[in-house]
Amino acid sequence: MDIPLIHVDFETRSKASLNSNSKDYVGTDAYAANSTTDILCMCYQEEGSPGEPTAWVPGNDIPDCFMRPFILVAHNYGFEKAIWGRILMDKYDFPVAPVGFICTMAMAMRNNLPASLDALASALKLSDKKDKEGHRLMIKMANAKRYRPEKEGSTAAKNHTEDLANLIEYCRQDVRVEVQAFHHLRENYDPVDPIEFLTDEQINCRGIRVDVDAAAAIMKVIRAEMKAEEVKLSDLTGGQVATGRQTAKMLTWLKEEGYTDADLRADSVDYAIANPGTLSEKGQEVLQIRRKLALGSLAKLDVIASNADAKTSNRLRGLFQLYGASQTGRWGGRMVQPQNLPRGGFSDTEVEALIRMLSAGDADIVKMLYGDIFAVAKKLIRAMFISRDHQKLIVSDFSQIECRVLGNYQTV
C-alpha cells in the first residue's frame, strides 16, 4: 500500500516568538516546547484528493487520515514537525507521527527560488496567492501576550469567533498555495536530494550540545556591565543619550563633538577611535562605549542562555537551513549562526578559568587581567559549544570553498 502524502499547515499562538527581531525570539523547537504555545487551527489536504483543505481545531476528533502512516508535506517543514510532536501528539493525543517529510521550501531553495511561500507563489506565477489581510490577522492572533481571548470582556474575546473563522480561511489558502507550489516544483524543477534532506533532518533534530549555565552566567555579568556603561553614556552626553540603541541621538551628539563620519557602523567607529582627529575626548569615550554595546555577536550568548529547549536538553536545535546559501546550495546558519562564530583565542585552561570567574561574578578580576570584558565574552562564544563527556569536539573549516570549487569548473 502506498503511503499517502498529506499537506499540512498550522496556525499557533504563544508568548514566545519566531520573529528574530523580537525580544521574545526563540528557535522552532524552543517555540514548540514553550508552555504557552498552542494550536489555533490546522488545515490539511491529502495529495490527489478533490475539494478544499479540511480544518481541524483543538477539541475536534482526530481525523481518520492521521490514524495511519502518512508523509507530511509542508512549507518549512521543521515547524510542522516540531508542532506535531510537541503539541499534537503530546497534548492532543494524536497517535501517529509522520513517517517522513517533504518540504516545499527546500524544493524551492534547491532551485535558487524564493524561500517564502508568498514570494515563491509570485515567482512561479501560481494562480493561488497568500492572503495578505489574513497574514496580518495571523500575526495579531499569534501573540499570546496581546491577543487574549480567554480574558473576559477583552476585544479579543468579543471578536474571537469571527477572527478564528477568518484565520482558518487564511490557513486553508496557505495549504492551497503550498499544494500548487508542490505540483509545480515537482513537475518542472530538480528534486531535493533525499540523502541531503535526511541528513539535514538528523542534524537539526540532534542539535549541538551547549553550556547553558556558562552562557547564562556570562550574560548576567554582561548585562550588569551594560547598565554601568549606559550610566556612563548618559553622564557623558548630559542625558541626551541613555542607551546604546539610541543611535540617531548618539550620532547627533557626536557630530557636535567633532565626529565626521555619517554613521556608527563598526568599521566607522573603529576608524574614528584610531584616528580621532577633531573628535573631543568625551566623544572618544562615547565611541568606546558604543563599540562595547554594539557587539551583536553577544546576542548569540543570550540565545544559548534563554533557549527553552536548550535549558531542558542542553542542546540547540534547528541551527542549519538546507540550501540556505541559495547561490551555492550549501547549508545556511540560523539562530546563533554557527558558521559565523567569533574566533576564540584563549587556551582551554584560560577558558575554564574565565568561566569560573564569570560564574562567580568576579568581573573586576577579569577586567584587571584581560581589559575589555565585552571582548572577553565575545571570545568565549565558541567555548559554549561543547562535546559529550570524555569526547572531543573537532572544529574544521574550508577556506574559500565556493571560490575554489567554482575555479575548478572554470573554462578558458
C-alpha positions in Angstrom: 0.0 0.0 0.0 1.3 3.4 -0.9 1.8 5.8 2.0 -0.3 8.9 1.4 1.1 12.4 1.3 -0.8 14.9 3.4 -0.3 18.7 3.0 -0.4 20.3 6.5 -0.3 23.9 7.8 -0.6 25.1 11.4 -1.6 28.4 12.9 -0.4 28.8 16.5 -0.2 31.3 19.4 2.4 31.8 22.0 4.2 34.2 24.3 7.3 33.1 22.6 8.1 34.5 19.1 9.6 33.1 15.9 10.4 36.7 14.8 14.2 37.0 15.0 13.8 40.8 15.7 11.6 40.2 18.7 13.0 40.2 22.3 10.9 37.0 22.8 12.6 35.2 19.8 13.3 31.5 20.2 14.0 28.8 17.7 11.4 26.5 16.3 11.9 23.6 18.8 12.0 26.0 21.7 8.8 27.7 20.4 7.1 24.3 20.2 8.3 23.4 23.7 7.2 26.6 25.3 4.4 26.1 27.8 2.3 29.0 26.3 2.4 27.7 22.7 -0.8 26.1 21.4 -2.5 25.4 18.1 -5.2 27.7 16.9 -6.1 25.6 13.9 -4.7 23.1 11.4 -5.6 22.8 7.8 -4.7 19.7 5.7 -5.4 18.1 2.4 -4.4 14.6 1.2 -2.5 14.6 -2.1 -4.8 13.9 -5.0 -8.0 14.3 -3.1 -10.6 16.6 -4.6 -12.2 19.5 -2.8 -11.0 22.1 -0.3 -8.5 21.7 2.5 -10.1 20.5 5.8 -9.8 22.4 9.0 -9.1 20.9 12.5 -9.2 22.9 15.8 -8.5 21.7 19.3 -11.5 19.8 20.7 -12.3 18.2 17.4 -12.0 14.4 16.9 -8.7 13.2 15.4 -9.1 12.9 11.6 -9.1 9.3 10.2 -6.3 10.2 7.8 -3.9 10.8 10.7 -4.7 7.4 12.3 -2.5 5.6 9.9 1.1 6.1 8.4 1.5 9.2 6.2 4.1 11.5 4.9 3.7 15.2 5.9 4.2 17.8 3.2 4.7 21.4 4.4 6.5 24.7 3.6 9.4 24.9 6.1 8.6 21.5 7.4 10.7 21.9 10.6 7.9 24.0 12.1 5.2 21.5 11.4 7.4 18.7 12.6 8.0 20.4 15.9 4.4 21.3 16.5 3.2 17.8 15.5 5.5 16.1 18.0 5.4 18.6 20.9 1.7 19.6 20.8 -0.5 17.4 18.6 1.0 14.2 20.0 1.9 15.3 23.5 -1.1 17.5 24.2 -3.9 16.3 21.9 -3.0 12.6 21.8 -2.6 12.2 18.0 -1.3 8.6 17.9 0.8 8.6 14.8 3.9 10.6 13.9 4.7 11.2 10.2 6.9 8.5 8.7 8.6 11.1 6.5 8.6 14.7 5.4 8.6 16.7 2.2 9.5 20.4 2.3 8.3 22.7 -0.5 10.7 25.4 0.9 13.7 23.1 0.4 12.4 22.2 -3.1 12.3 25.9 -3.9 15.7 26.7 -2.4 17.3 23.7 -4.1 16.5 25.5 -7.4 17.5 29.0 -6.2 13.9 30.1 -5.9 12.5 32.3 -3.1 12.1 30.7 0.3 9.0 32.5 1.5 5.7 31.0 0.3 4.4 34.4 -0.8 7.4 35.2 -2.9 7.6 31.7 -4.3 4.0 31.9 -5.4 4.8 35.1 -7.3 8.0 33.7 -8.8 6.2 30.6 -10.1 3.2 32.7 -11.2 0.8 30.5 -9.4 -2.9 31.2 -9.6 -3.2 30.9 -5.8 -1.5 33.6 -3.7 -1.1 34.1 0.1 -3.8 36.2 1.8 -2.1 39.4 2.9 -5.0 40.6 5.1 -5.1 37.1 6.6 -1.4 37.4 7.3 -1.9 40.5 9.4 -4.6 38.7 11.3 -2.3 35.7 11.9 0.4 38.0 13.3 -2.1 39.5 15.7 -3.5 36.3 16.9 -0.1 34.6 17.3 0.9 37.0 20.0 -0.5 35.4 23.2 0.8 38.4 25.3 -1.5 40.8 23.4 -4.3 38.7 21.9 -6.0 37.1 24.9 -9.5 35.7 24.0 -9.6 34.0 27.4 -9.7 37.4 29.1 -13.4 38.2 29.7 -14.6 41.4 28.2 -11.4 41.9 26.0 -11.6 42.9 22.4 -10.0 39.5 21.5 -12.8 37.7 23.4 -15.5 39.6 21.6 -14.0 39.0 18.2 -12.5 35.6 18.6 -15.2 33.6 16.8 -15.0 35.8 13.7 -11.2 36.0 14.0 -10.8 32.3 14.2 -13.1 31.7 11.2 -11.0 34.2 9.2 -7.8 32.6 10.4 -8.9 29.2 9.3 -9.7 30.5 5.8 -6.2 32.1 5.8 -4.7 28.7 6.8 -6.7 26.9 4.1 -5.4 29.4 1.5 -1.8 28.6 2.6 -2.5 24.9 2.0 -3.9 25.7 -1.5 -0.8 27.7 -2.3 1.6 25.1 -0.9 -0.2 22.3 -2.8 0.0 24.2 -6.1 3.7 25.0 -5.4 4.4 21.4 -4.7 3.0 20.2 -8.0 4.8 22.9 -10.0 8.1 22.3 -8.4 7.8 18.5 -8.7 7.0 18.7 -12.4 9.3 21.4 -13.5 12.4 21.6 -11.3 15.3 19.5 -10.0 14.3 17.4 -7.0 15.8 17.6 -3.5 18.5 15.0 -2.9 16.9 12.6 -0.4 20.2 11.9 1.3 20.8 15.6 1.9 17.3 16.1 3.1 17.6 13.2 5.6 21.0 14.4 6.8 19.5 17.9 7.3 16.7 16.4 9.4 19.1 14.4 11.5 21.5 17.3 12.1 18.7 19.7 13.2 16.9 17.0 15.3 20.0 16.0 17.1 21.3 19.6 17.6 24.5 20.7 19.2 25.4 20.4 22.9 25.8 23.8 24.6 26.9 25.0 28.0 23.7 26.8 29.0 24.8 27.6 32.6 28.1 29.2 31.4 26.3 31.3 28.8 23.7 32.4 31.4 26.5 33.3 33.9 28.4 35.3 31.3 25.2 37.2 30.2 24.4 38.1 33.8 27.8 39.8 34.1 27.5 41.4 30.7 24.0 42.8 31.4 25.4 44.4 34.6 28.3 45.8 32.7 26.0 47.2 30.0 23.9 49.0 32.6 27.1 50.5 34.0 28.3 51.6 30.6 24.9 53.2 29.9 25.1 55.2 33.1 28.5 56.5 31.9 26.9 57.2 28.4 24.1 59.2 29.9 26.6 61.2 32.1 28.9 61.9 29.2 26.1 63.1 27.0 24.3 65.1 29.6 21.4 62.8 29.5 20.9 63.2 25.7 21.8 59.5 25.0 20.6 57.0 27.5 21.2 53.6 25.8 23.4 52.2 23.1 20.4 51.6 21.0 19.7 55.3 20.5 22.0 55.5 17.5 20.3 58.6 15.9 20.6 60.6 19.2 24.2 59.4 19.6 25.2 60.4 16.1 23.7 63.9 16.5 25.6 64.3 19.8 28.8 63.0 18.4 28.6 65.4 15.4 28.6 68.3 17.9 31.8 66.8 19.4 33.7 66.7 16.1 32.7 63.3 14.8 32.9 63.4 11.0 31.5 60.0 9.8 28.0 59.7 8.5 27.1 56.6 10.5 28.0 54.4 13.5 28.8 51.2 11.8 31.6 49.1 13.4 34.2 50.0 10.7 33.4 53.7 11.0 33.6 53.6 14.8 36.9 51.7 14.8 38.5 54.1 12.3 37.4 57.2 14.4 38.8 55.6 17.6 42.1 55.0 15.8 42.1 58.4 14.1 40.1 60.8 16.4 41.1 64.0 14.5 39.0 66.8 15.9 36.8 64.5 18.0 36.6 65.6 21.6 37.8 63.3 24.5 34.2 62.9 25.6 33.4 61.9 22.0 36.1 59.3 22.0 34.8 57.9 25.3 31.3 57.6 23.9 32.6 55.8 20.8 34.4 53.3 23.1 31.1 52.7 24.9 29.3 52.4 21.5 31.8 49.8 20.4 31.2 47.7 23.5 27.4 48.0 23.5 27.1 47.3 19.8 28.6 43.8 19.9 25.8 42.0 18.1 27.7 38.7 18.5 26.9 38.7 22.2 23.3 38.1 21.3 24.4 34.5 20.5 25.2 34.0 24.2 21.7 35.3 25.1 20.1 32.8 22.6 22.0 29.9 24.2 21.2 31.1 27.8 17.5 31.7 27.2 16.6 28.9 24.8 13.9 26.8 26.5 14.8 23.7 24.6 18.5 24.1 25.4 17.6 24.6 29.1 16.0 21.2 29.3 18.2 19.2 26.9 21.5 21.2 26.8 21.2 21.2 23.0 20.4 23.9 20.4 18.4 22.5 17.5 17.4 23.9 14.1 20.7 25.7 13.6 21.1 24.8 9.9 19.0 25.5 6.8 19.3 23.1 3.9 20.2 25.0 0.7 20.3 28.2 2.9 23.0 29.7 0.7 21.0 29.8 -2.4 23.7 30.6 -4.9 25.9 27.7 -3.9 23.4 25.3 -2.2 25.4 24.9 1.0 23.7 24.9 4.4 22.9 28.3 5.9 23.2 29.1 9.6 20.2 30.0 11.8 19.7 31.4 15.3 23.3 31.7 16.6 24.8 31.4 13.1 27.2 28.5 14.0 29.0 29.0 10.7 30.0 32.6 11.7 31.3 32.4 15.3 33.9 34.9 16.6 37.4 33.5 16.9 38.3 32.3 20.4 42.0 33.0 21.2 42.0 31.5 24.7 43.6 28.3 25.7 41.4 25.5 27.3 42.9 26.4 30.7 42.0 30.1 30.2 38.5 29.3 29.1 37.9 27.2 32.2 39.3 29.8 34.5 37.4 32.6 32.8 34.1 30.7 33.0 34.7 30.0 36.7 35.5 33.7 37.4 32.5 35.0 35.5 30.2 32.4 37.0 31.3 33.6 40.4 30.6 37.2 39.3 34.3 38.2 39.5 34.0 40.7 36.7 36.6 43.1 38.2 39.3 40.4 38.2 38.6 39.5 34.6 38.8 43.2 33.6 42.1 43.6 35.6 43.6 40.6 33.8 42.1 41.0 30.3 40.8 44.5 30.0 37.6 44.8 27.9 35.2 42.3 29.4 32.9 42.6 26.4 35.7 41.4 24.1 36.4 38.6 26.6 32.7 37.5 26.4 32.8 37.6 22.6 35.9 35.3 22.5 34.1 32.8 24.8 31.2 32.2 22.4 32.9 29.3 20.7 33.5 27.7 24.1 29.8 27.4 24.7 29.6 24.6 22.1 30.8 21.5 23.9 31.2 17.8 23.3 29.8 14.9 25.3 31.7 13.9 28.4 35.0 12.2 27.7 34.9 13.2 24.0 36.5 15.9 21.9 34.9 18.5 19.7 37.0 18.8 16.5 36.5 22.0 14.5 37.5 22.4 10.9 36.7 24.8 8.1 37.1 25.0 4.3 39.0 28.1 3.2 37.0 30.0 0.5 35.3 26.8 -0.5 32.9 28.3 -3.0 35.7 30.2 -4.9 37.8 27.0 -5.1 35.0 24.8 -6.4 34.0 27.4 -8.9 37.6 27.7 -10.0 37.7 24.0 -10.8 34.6 24.4 -13.1 36.0 27.5 -14.9 36.7 27.0 -18.6 39.0 29.2 -20.6 
